[in-house]
Amino acid sequence: MTLTNPRPGAAGAHRGARRSGTGPAVAVLVLVALAALIPFLGPSPALRGTGEAPAPGTGGIALLRTVLFAALAIPVGELFVKRLLRSVPDAPQAVPRSWSTAANTVGFAAALGLASVVATGNLIPESLAAVDVGGLYDSRDGKLALLEVNAFLLAALCAASGRPGTQAWPLTAIIVAEALRAHPKTEYTPLLGSGLTLIHLTCASLWVGGLLYALRTMRAWRESEAGGVLLGLYARVAAVLLAAITVTGVFSSLRRMPPGTILEQLTDTAYGRVLLAKVILMAGVAALALWARVRLARAADPLSARGPAWAEASLLALVVAVSGLLTALPVPIRW
């Protein structure tokens, strides 16, 4: 690809287009975040008036799960986008520094914290003496928690080695463990639920982590036209990921909140309220994603799509936090 120097006026127009594209994107981000603020404030507001008792340590568990999901998405997204880079013609050599080792290390710490909760009977341990490490081997949840701890540690070592691509295997093990953990054997059709969660979590990690690394790569490439090509390649895959996330999310919700009660539960249960917040946030994410794709296809300067794309990434961070809270709340199964 041969790059020519644009006319000064055209360059100024392109820069102006990028600035003008950022303002409205930030406005949409703020408005949608405010719409989800009330149920997002935490377990206490979400549980208020529902008659549901909060589980011990819900806030801490929600925080640990948020950190774990974010730590999982970062290395998964990096591996995904690095494969896309092979399809970008004349791509600059500069790439952003990998965050995989640090993310996997943080994920290891979060998984260790969650394992300590399981080891104390799903209670926040008050001291190290209260943690029964040996007891983790006696339960399904304990074994899955240990698997996640070891997998994050192995992923961190792989990411720091000369072959970072090998971290794909322990990261896959973490996703499988999370899918199984979310659906115990006492649940109705647990394998179906685990399958839906497996697809949902995989696609979400690729989408969130992939968008972050694609935008970081575009920043490293500065004004190179290859940045627009990379974002376009990501956008095509992201459209499929969004469809898969939507379908699996809807079916997972219907399994836990049957159609006849879903409207009532969206307002009368903590799980439903936070799920509603997630739906609102996802609607905003989808709108920003569509905006960025339209700019990529129609704008005179495809790089102007970075504004709404960065807003999309910011809103996805809130979605990850809401997802972490959602996993810590009581599930309103009514059969």
Buried (B, 14 or more C-beta within 10 A) or exposed (E): EEEEEEEEEEEEBBBEBBEEBBEBBBEBBEEBBEBBEEBBEBBEBBBEEBEBEBBEBBBBBBBBBBBBBBBBBBBBBBBBBBEBBEEBEEBEEEBBEBBBBBBBBBBBBBBBBBBBBBBBEEBBBEEEEEBBEEEBEEEEBBBBBBBBBBBBBBBBBBBBEEEBEBBBEBBBBBBBBBBBBBBEEEBEEBEBBBBBBBBBBBBBBBBBBBBBBBBBBBEBBEEBBBBBBBBBBBBEBBEEBBEBBBBBBEBBBEBBBEEEBBEEBBEBBBBBBBBBBBBBBBEBBBBBBBBBBEBBEEBEBBBBBBBBBBBBBBBBBBBBBBBBBBBBBBBBEEE
